[in-house]
Amino acid sequence: MGMEFQKVSIDQGFDLYVAPTDKFKTTWLKLVLRRSLNADEHSLNAVLPFVLRRGTRRHPTARDIARCMEELYGAQFGADVGKIGETQQIELGASVADEQFLPERIGSTEKVVAFLAEALLDPALENGVFRAEYVTQEAEILRRRIESLINDRRRYAVNRLREEMCKDEPFGLNAYGDVEQLRRVTPEGLYEHYRHVLETSPVDMFVVGPVDPDEAAAMVRRHFRLPRGRIRQPGPVVVRTPGKERTVVEHRDVQQGVLVMGLRTGVRYPDDDYPALQVYNGILGAFPHSKLFVNVRERASLAYYTWSQLEGTKGVMMITAGIAVEKYRQALGIVREQLEAVAAGDVTDAELEQTKKGLINALLSGRDSPSRIMGSRLLGIINGRLRPVDEHIEELKAVTVEDVRRVAARVRPDTIYFLRSPEGNGPDAAPGPGAVR
């Protein structure tokens, strides 16, 4: 049996999910505030958790927080911002050793719960707003993070594909914000937004570890007093049917080209066909035995690397390949051949079974990671459909080649993005730099 969460309603729009287990010697906690991903506020949402991480009224500096965590026998505290589909998550998290493994009982779990509440509700301020130093520094760190993405060619190309393919959709926005907007974030503006976030955001708190659910709920109720107003649930995902296929070419000083094809699948995480789509993606390019790897990289020797990946909440798929610029058309042609082959049902028993095994092993290994356990539940909450591991495994086992062929028939290429150097023109090369068609 999989690890089961017990849900407890704490307040309006504030739910606690506790997975009691003796499997881990540490209790893991994650606090998530969900926001609609949109251009008006995504940069403010991105800065907020990192400013909250910097200090509280009682622990105003990173050194003070570190000392507090040390007193809890090396507890850990952190913050992040995430993106699932078109929902942006403001996250605070912590972990602490269970008391049965400590030399003394100090109420460590409750103290960490109290500290998370302090970090969220009682931040370090000056003149009634966030400390200017913290806001300026954290916005600058995010800005540099976005600008440095070009140093990782693969991630840069995938991000640019998302921007081009979904330029009029929230999914095209970067979870870490916009460079120009980040330059304009102020302590006053961020603090005003913070108050709005507390009043209107759905809040989910996850606890995984050797904890009694009733005791965990009592702790959370004692320490969390959120100012609640009208809760605004993130809006539905924008789902579009692809029109005419577009090609976008960008030239940079790169050693090799990066080809990314964005496809609309017509299937999303909540749909009954989602397990079949996962198998389709696995057969196509998620594993070393997949068609893209075998045919584009191994047999044709056209790619330094190649894979496909799903964003199931949005219902899109991306195929990525690192190639020589002059091999663009040949590589793209073989990619299209693999799409056509799977759509025609050209799938061997070995490909089907190896793919199912790989997907099932990934689900099983997730049970060993508190972070993945909490992430899986959050994914289900955002999509409005929970997929317990045991049920998900049975659904994957039941997928047939006909199921794969059926979902493959719905997949449509939308946008092709190619990152290339100015050199390398030849009979098989891509369109010139900056070309869009």
C-alpha positions in Angstrom: 0.0 0.0 0.0 1.1 3.6 -0.7 1.6 6.2 1.9 -1.8 7.8 2.7 -2.3 11.5 3.5 -4.9 12.5 6.0 -6.5 15.8 5.2 -7.5 18.3 7.9 -9.2 21.7 7.3 -7.4 24.3 9.4 -9.2 27.5 8.2 -10.9 29.0 5.2 -8.8 27.9 2.2 -6.1 26.4 4.5 -5.8 22.6 4.4 -3.3 20.4 6.2 -2.1 17.0 4.7 -0.4 14.6 7.1 1.2 11.3 6.0 2.2 9.5 9.2 5.0 7.0 8.7 7.9 5.5 10.6 9.8 5.0 7.4 11.8 8.3 8.0 13.6 9.4 11.0 13.0 13.0 10.1 9.7 14.9 9.9 9.4 17.0 6.7 7.1 20.0 6.4 6.1 22.1 3.4 3.9 25.2 3.3 2.5 26.2 -0.1 0.6 29.3 -1.1 -0.9 28.9 -4.5 -1.3 31.8 -7.0 -2.4 32.1 -10.6 0.6 32.6 -12.8 0.2 35.9 -14.4 2.4 38.8 -15.7 1.0 41.3 -13.1 2.4 39.5 -10.1 4.7 36.6 -10.9 7.8 38.6 -10.2 6.5 39.7 -6.8 5.6 36.1 -6.0 9.0 35.0 -7.0 10.8 37.4 -4.7 8.5 37.0 -1.7 9.6 33.5 -0.3 13.3 34.4 -0.5 12.7 37.7 1.4 10.7 35.7 4.0 13.6 33.3 4.3 16.0 36.1 5.2 14.7 36.9 8.7 11.8 37.2 11.2 11.1 39.8 13.9 12.6 37.4 16.5 15.3 36.1 14.2 16.1 39.0 11.9 19.3 37.7 10.2 20.4 34.5 8.5 22.8 33.9 11.4 20.0 34.1 13.9 17.9 31.6 11.9 20.9 29.3 11.6 21.4 29.4 15.4 17.7 28.6 15.9 18.0 25.6 13.6 21.1 24.4 15.4 19.3 24.5 18.7 16.8 22.1 17.1 19.6 19.6 16.5 20.3 20.6 12.9 16.8 21.3 11.6 16.7 22.7 8.1 14.7 25.6 6.8 14.4 26.9 3.2 12.2 28.7 0.6 11.5 28.4 -3.1 9.1 29.4 -5.8 7.6 26.8 -8.1 5.4 26.4 -11.2 3.0 23.6 -12.0 1.1 24.2 -15.2 -0.2 27.8 -14.8 -0.1 27.8 -11.0 2.8 29.5 -9.2 3.7 28.3 -5.7 5.2 30.3 -2.9 6.9 27.7 -0.7 8.5 27.5 2.8 9.8 24.2 4.0 11.6 22.6 6.9 12.8 19.3 8.3 13.6 18.2 11.8 14.8 14.9 13.4 12.1 13.0 15.2 12.5 13.2 19.0 12.9 9.5 19.6 16.3 9.8 17.9 17.4 12.9 19.9 19.1 12.9 23.3 16.3 14.9 24.8 12.7 15.7 24.3 12.3 19.4 23.4 9.2 19.5 21.3 11.2 19.8 18.2 8.4 19.2 15.7 6.1 21.8 17.3 9.0 24.3 17.5 9.6 23.9 13.7 5.9 24.4 13.1 6.0 27.5 15.2 9.1 28.7 13.3 7.4 28.2 9.9 4.4 30.3 11.2 6.9 33.0 12.4 8.6 33.0 9.0 5.3 33.5 7.2 3.4 35.8 9.5 6.1 37.8 11.5 8.8 38.7 9.0 11.7 41.1 9.6 10.6 44.7 8.8 11.9 48.2 8.9 9.6 51.2 8.9 6.6 48.9 8.6 7.7 47.2 5.4 10.2 44.6 4.3 13.9 45.5 4.8 15.2 47.2 1.7 18.4 45.4 1.8 16.7 42.0 1.7 14.3 43.0 -1.1 17.1 44.5 -3.3 19.4 41.6 -2.8 16.9 38.8 -3.4 15.4 40.5 -6.5 19.0 40.9 -7.9 19.8 37.3 -7.3 16.7 36.2 -9.2 17.5 38.6 -12.0 21.0 37.2 -12.3 19.6 33.7 -12.2 17.4 34.4 -15.2 20.1 36.1 -17.1 22.6 33.3 -16.4 20.2 30.7 -17.9 22.0 31.2 -21.3 25.0 29.5 -19.7 23.0 26.3 -19.6 22.1 25.9 -23.3 19.7 23.0 -22.9 17.6 24.7 -20.2 17.8 28.1 -22.0 16.5 26.5 -25.2 13.6 24.7 -23.4 12.7 27.9 -21.6 12.7 29.9 -24.9 10.5 27.2 -26.5 8.0 27.7 -23.7 8.1 31.5 -24.2 7.6 31.3 -27.9 5.0 28.5 -27.9 2.9 30.0 -25.1 3.7 33.7 -25.5 0.1 34.6 -25.0 -0.5 32.1 -22.2 0.5 32.1 -18.5 2.6 29.0 -19.1 5.1 31.0 -21.1 6.0 33.1 -18.0 9.1 32.2 -16.0 8.3 31.2 -12.4 11.3 33.3 -11.2 9.8 36.5 -12.7 10.7 39.0 -15.4 14.1 40.7 -15.5 12.7 44.2 -15.9 10.0 43.8 -13.4 12.5 42.5 -10.8 14.5 45.7 -11.2 11.4 47.6 -10.1 10.4 45.6 -7.0 10.3 47.9 -3.9 9.9 47.1 -0.2 6.6 48.9 -0.1 5.2 47.2 -3.1 6.3 43.8 -2.1 4.9 44.2 1.5 1.6 45.3 0.1 1.5 42.3 -2.2 2.5 40.0 0.7 -0.5 41.1 2.7 -2.7 40.5 -0.3 -1.2 37.0 -0.7 -1.9 36.1 2.9 -5.5 37.1 2.6 -6.4 35.6 -0.7 -4.2 32.5 -1.4 -5.2 28.9 -1.0 -2.8 27.4 1.5 -1.7 23.8 1.7 0.6 22.4 4.4 2.2 19.0 4.1 3.7 16.9 6.9 5.5 13.6 6.3 7.1 11.6 9.0 6.5 9.9 12.4 3.8 12.4 13.4 0.2 11.8 14.7 -2.2 13.7 12.4 -4.4 15.0 15.3 -1.3 16.3 17.1 0.0 17.9 13.9 -3.4 19.6 13.3 -3.4 20.9 16.9 0.1 22.3 16.4 -0.8 24.1 13.2 -3.9 25.6 14.7 -2.0 26.9 17.7 0.6 28.7 15.6 -1.0 29.7 12.3 -3.4 32.6 12.4 -3.7 33.8 8.8 -5.6 37.0 8.0 -8.1 35.5 5.6 -10.3 37.4 3.1 -11.8 36.2 -0.2 -9.8 33.2 -1.3 -8.9 33.3 -5.0 -8.4 29.8 -6.5 -5.9 29.8 -9.4 -7.8 29.8 -12.7 -8.1 26.8 -15.2 -5.2 25.9 -17.5 -5.4 27.5 -21.0 -5.8 24.7 -23.5 -5.3 25.5 -27.1 -5.4 23.5 -30.3 -2.2 24.1 -32.4 -2.6 26.0 -35.6 0.1 26.3 -38.2 3.4 25.0 -37.1 6.0 27.8 -36.4 9.7 27.7 -36.6 11.8 30.1 -34.5 15.6 30.3 -34.9 17.9 32.2 -32.6 21.6 32.6 -33.0 24.1 32.8 -30.1 27.7 32.0 -29.6 27.2 28.2 -29.0 29.3 25.2 -29.8 26.4 23.0 -30.9 22.8 23.6 -31.9 19.9 22.8 -29.6 16.6 21.8 -31.3 13.4 21.9 -29.2 10.0 20.9 -30.6 6.9 21.8 -28.6 3.8 19.7 -29.1 0.2 20.0 -27.8 -0.9 16.6 -26.6 -4.7 17.1 -26.1 -4.3 15.1 -22.9 -3.7 16.4 -19.3 -2.9 15.0 -15.9 -6.6 14.7 -14.8 -7.6 12.8 -17.9 -8.2 9.1 -18.0 -5.8 8.8 -20.9 -2.9 10.4 -19.0 -1.2 7.0 -18.1 -1.3 6.2 -21.8 0.3 9.5 -22.6 3.0 8.8 -20.1 3.7 5.5 -21.9 3.7 7.3 -25.2 6.2 9.8 -24.0 8.4 7.0 -22.5 8.4 5.0 -25.8 9.2 8.2 -27.7 12.0 9.7 -25.7 12.1 9.4 -21.9 14.5 6.4 -21.6 17.7 5.0 -23.2 15.6 2.4 -25.0 13.3 5.1 -26.5 12.9 5.6 -30.2 14.5 9.1 -30.2 17.6 7.9 -28.4 18.0 4.8 -30.5 17.3 6.3 -33.9 18.5 9.9 -33.6 21.4 9.5 -31.3 22.6 5.9 -31.7 21.8 4.8 -35.3 22.1 8.1 -37.1 24.7 9.7 -34.8 23.0 13.0 -35.2 22.5 14.1 -31.6 24.8 14.5 -28.6 21.7 14.0 -26.5 18.0 13.7 -27.1 14.9 13.2 -25.0 11.2 14.0 -24.6 9.5 15.4 -21.5 5.9 16.0 -20.5 4.3 18.8 -18.6 1.1 17.0 -17.9 -0.7 19.8 -16.1 -0.5 21.9 -19.2 -0.8 19.0 -21.6 2.3 19.9 -23.6 5.4 17.8 -24.5 8.9 18.9 -25.6 11.4 17.0 -27.6 15.0 18.2 -27.2 18.2 17.3 -29.1 21.7 18.7 -29.1 22.9 18.6 -32.7 25.4 20.1 -35.2 23.9 23.1 -36.9 24.4 21.5 -40.4 22.4 18.4 -39.3 19.2 20.3 -38.4 17.0 19.2 -41.3 18.2 15.6 -41.1 17.7 15.4 -37.4 14.2 17.1 -37.5 13.2 14.6 -40.2 14.1 11.6 -38.1 12.3 13.1 -35.1 9.2 13.4 -37.3 9.6 9.8 -38.4 9.6 8.6 -34.7 6.4 10.6 -34.1 4.8 9.0 -37.1 6.0 5.5 -36.1 4.4 5.6 -32.7 1.2 7.1 -34.1 1.0 4.2 -36.5 1.3 1.7 -33.6 4.9 0.7 -34.6 5.7 -0.3 -31.0 7.4 -3.6 -30.0 6.4 -5.6 -27.0 9.9 -4.9 -25.6 9.5 -1.1 -26.0 6.1 -1.2 -24.3 7.2 -3.4 -21.3 10.5 -1.6 -20.8 8.7 1.7 -20.7 6.1 0.5 -18.3 8.8 -0.9 -16.0 10.7 2.4 -16.1 7.6 4.5 -15.2 6.6 2.1 -12.4 10.1 2.1 -10.9 10.0 5.9 -10.9 6.7 5.8 -9.0 8.0 3.3 -6.5 11.3 5.1 -5.9 9.3 8.2 -5.1 8.0 6.6 -2.0 11.6 6.9 -0.6 11.6 10.7 -0.9 9.5 12.9 1.4 9.9 15.7 -1.1 8.5 13.7 -3.9 5.7 12.4 -1.7 4.6 15.9 -0.9 5.1 17.1 -4.5 2.9 14.3 -5.9 0.1 15.3 -3.5 0.4 18.9 -4.5 0.3 17.9 -8.2 -3.0 16.1 -7.6 -4.4 19.0 -5.6 -3.6 21.5 -8.4 -5.0 19.2 -11.1 -8.2 18.3 -9.1 -7.4 14.6 -9.4 -5.3 12.5 -7.0 -3.4 9.6 -8.4 -2.4 7.3 -5.6 0.7 5.3 -6.4 -0.8 1.9 -6.3 -3.7 3.0 -8.6 -1.4 4.8 -10.9 0.8 1.6 -11.3 -2.2 -0.5 -12.2 -3.3 2.1 -14.8 0.1 2.0 -16.3 0.2 -1.8 -16.4 -3.1 -1.8 -18.3 -1.9 0.5 -21.1 -1.9 -1.3 -24.5 -0.3 -0.4 -27.8 -3.7 0.6 -29.1 -4.0 3.0 -26.2 -0.6 4.5 -27.1 -1.6 4.8 -30.7 -4.9 6.5 -29.7 -3.2 9.3 -27.7 -0.4 9.6 -30.3 -3.1 10.5 -32.8 -4.0 13.6 -30.7 -0.4 14.9 -30.5 0.3 17.9 -32.7 3.6 19.8 -33.2 3.1 23.5 -32.4 6.5 25.3 -32.4 10.0 24.4 -33.3 12.8 26.4 -31.7 16.4 26.1 -32.8 19.4 27.7 -30.9 22.4 27.8 -33.2 25.6 29.5 -34.0 25.9 31.9 -36.9 28.3 29.4 -38.6 27.5 26.0 -39.9 25.4 26.9 -43.0 25.2 24.1 -45.5 22.7 22.1 -47.6 21.1 20.6 -44.4 21.3 23.7 -42.2 18.5 25.4 -40.4 17.0 28.7 -41.6 19.1 31.8 -40.9 19.5 33.5 -37.6 16.4 35.2 -36.3 14.1 33.5 -38.8 10.5 33.0 -37.8 8.0 31.3 -40.0 
